[in-house]
C-alpha cells in the first residue's frame, strides 16, 4: 500500500512534536499508535515490519554459579532455592538462561572475558601496568554490530544509546575496564561510546535539549509545555485507544521530569537536578536504575534507536553493593570474601532485581499489538563465571525478550564447553539480523543456539 493511499487518520510513524524551550529546539517522540499500524497491529500501515530492538546489559565480577544455574535444562527453568535469578521468575516467559559456554579467545583475567562476551573476539593488549595489562576491544562490541545493521536498513535518530547506572570505580587497565560499547580498535587507539552516567544529561539528549541553562532547569520547564498546542491538535485526529496510549506516554514523561527536578535544600550547595548525588556516602543506585530504565524504555518506545547498552556496573567494578549488605567494593570483595561467598551471592541477587525492573518496564510499555519486551532481544553478560577464581568457563549468560517472535523464552540451555559467541549470535538473530555466524578469530561461532529460537 502506498503512503498516498493510506487512510486519512494515519499518522506518520516518524512523526515528532517539536517546539522551543528556553530558546532551544526540543523534540518529543511519539509512542507506536494504532493510527501508525495495520489493522492487526503487527506491522506499520505501509506494510513495513515493526522494529526489533537489540540491547546489551552488563554487570561486573561474575556470579556464584551454584546459586545462579537453574536446577534443570530445557523449558520452564527453575532457579535454585534463594537463587540469584529469583527476581526474574515473574518474567520467565521472556528470559532464557545460557550456561556451560566458555571463552575461546586467549585469556587474561577480566580483559578477555568482557571482550569475548561483548564482542565475540579477543581483547587487544595496549600496555603493561603493575602486575597486569591495559587493554581495549580489538573488535566492535555486539551493540555496535547491531547498530550497523539497523542504520543500514532503517535508520533511527540515534545510531545507538549508552547509559551507566553505577559509576566507574575501577583501575587504570584501559577501556575494557571503564567502558562497555566499543567501535573496534584502529592501530590500538581507544575508540569507545562512553555510557552516559547522568540521568539529567541523558534526558536532555533524548529531548534534544543539549546543555540546558541552570535557570531553565530551575524553572522546571517541561518539554511537553513547549509542544502543548501540537499535542492538542494531534489528539483531535486520534481514536479513543490512541488518546489513552498518548496520555499514558506523556504522563510518563511528566513523571520523569518531576523525578529529575527534585528540589534542593536552600542551605546546601546546589547540585544539578537529576544527577543523584550520594546519600550518606552511598550511591543511589536503585533510584538511578529506575530513572535510566524508564528513560531507555521511553527512547525505545519512541523508536529513537534500535540498539542500546546498559552498563549496570563496570568490568572489575569496585562498586559497593550496599543495598545487598556489602561494605567493600565488589572487586576487592571477590578477592577476600571466604566461602560460601554470601555477600557476592546477595550482590548478584540485588543486581538481578535491578535487571528485573528494566524488563518489567519494557513489558509494561505497549508496542504494536504487544509490548517492548516482545519486540526486543537483550543479551545479559558478565566477564567471569566466578570472580574469586577469574574463571571464564561456564559463563553466566541470559537472552531476554521475544525478538518479535524469533525467540522462545523460558528455556535453560546448557552447552558445556561450547563457544560463548553462540549466545551473541543467537541474540543478534533474535533482533532480526540475517546472519549465520558471528565472532572473530578463535571466538567465531558458526551455529546459533537453536533450542532458543522459534522455527
C-alpha positions, 0 to 999 in steps of 0.5 A, a space after each residue: 500500500 502506498 503512503 498516498 493511499 493510506 487512510 486519512 487518520 494515519 499518522 506518520 510513524 516518524 512523526 515528532 512534536 517539536 517546539 522551543 524551550 528556553 530558546 532551544 529546539 526540543 523534540 518529543 517522540 511519539 509512542 507506536 499508535 494504532 493510527 501508525 499500524 495495520 489493522 492487526 497491529 503487527 506491522 506499520 500501515 505501509 506494510 513495513 515490519 515493526 522494529 526489533 530492538 537489540 540491547 546489551 546489559 552488563 554487570 561486573 565480577 561474575 556470579 556464584 554459579 551454584 546459586 545462579 544455574 537453574 536446577 534443570 535444562 530445557 523449558 520452564 527453568 527453575 532457579 535454585 532455592 534463594 537463587 540469584 535469578 529469583 527476581 526474574 521468575 515473574 518474567 520467565 516467559 521472556 528470559 532464557 538462561 545460557 550456561 556451560 559456554 566458555 571463552 575461546 579467545 586467549 585469556 587474561 583475567 577480566 580483559 578477555 572475558 568482557 571482550 569475548 562476551 561483548 564482542 565475540 573476539 579477543 581483547 587487544 593488549 595496549 600496555 603493561 601496568 603493575 602486575 597486569 595489562 591495559 587493554 581495549 576491544 580489538 573488535 566492535 562490541 555486539 551493540 555496535 554490530 547491531 547498530 550497523 545493521 539497523 542504520 543500514 536498513 532503517 535508520 533511527 535518530 540515534 545510531 545507538 544509546 549508552 547509559 551507566 547506572 553505577 559509576 566507574 570505580 575501577 583501575 587504570 587497565 584501559 577501556 575494557 575496564 571503564 567502558 562497555 560499547 566499543 567501535 573496534 580498535 584502529 592501530 590500538 587507539 581507544 575508540 569507545 561510546 562512553 555510557 552516559 552516567 547522568 540521568 539529567 544529561 541523558 534526558 536532555 539528549 533524548 529531548 534534544 535539549 543539549 546543555 540546558 541553562 541552570 535557570 531553565 532547569 530551575 524553572 522546571 520547564 517541561 518539554 511537553 509545555 513547549 509542544 502543548 498546542 501540537 499535542 492538542 491538535 494531534 489528539 483531535 485526529 486520534 481514536 479513543 485507544 490512541 488518546 489513552 496510549 498518548 496520555 499514558 506516554 506523556 504522563 510518563 514523561 511528566 513523571 520523569 521530569 518531576 523525578 529529575 527536578 527534585 528540589 534542593 535544600 536552600 542551605 546546601 550547595 546546589 547540585 544539578 537536578 537529576 544527577 543523584 548525588 550520594 546519600 550518606 556516602 552511598 550511591 543511589 543506585 536503585 533510584 538511578 536504575 529506575 530513572 535510566 530504565 524508564 528513560 531507555 524504555 521511553 527512547 525505545 518506545 519512541 523508536 529513537 534507536 534500535 540498539 542500546 547498552 546498559 552498563 549496570 556496573 563496570 568490568 572489575 567494578 569496585 562498586 559497593 553493593 550496599 543495598 545487598 549488605 556489602 561494605 567493600 567494593 565488589 572487586 576487592 570483595 571477590 578477592 577476600 570474601 571466604 566461602 560460601 561467598 554470601 555477600 557476592 551471592 546477595 550482590 548478584 541477587 540485588 543486581 538481578 532485581 535491578 535487571 528485573 525492573 528494566 524488563 518489567 518496564 519494557 513489558 509494561 510499555 505497549 508496542 504494536 499489538 504487544 509490548 517492548 519486551 516482545 519486540 526486543 532481544 537483550 543479551 545479559 553478560 558478565 566477564 567471569 563465571 566466578 570472580 574469586 577464581 577469574 574463571 571464564 568457563 561456564 559463563 553466566 549468560 541470559 537472552 531476554 525478550 521475544 525478538 518479535 517472535 524469533 525467540 522462545 523464552 523460558 528455556 535453560 540451555 546448557 552447552 558445556 564447553 561450547 563457544 560463548 559467541 553462540 549466545 551473541 549470535 543467537 541474540 543478534 538473530 533474535 533482533 532480526 539480523 540475517 546472519 549465520 555466524 558471528 565472532 572473530 578469530 578463535 571466538 567465531 561461532 558458526 551455529 546459533 543456539 537453536 533450542 532458543 529460537 522459534 522455527 
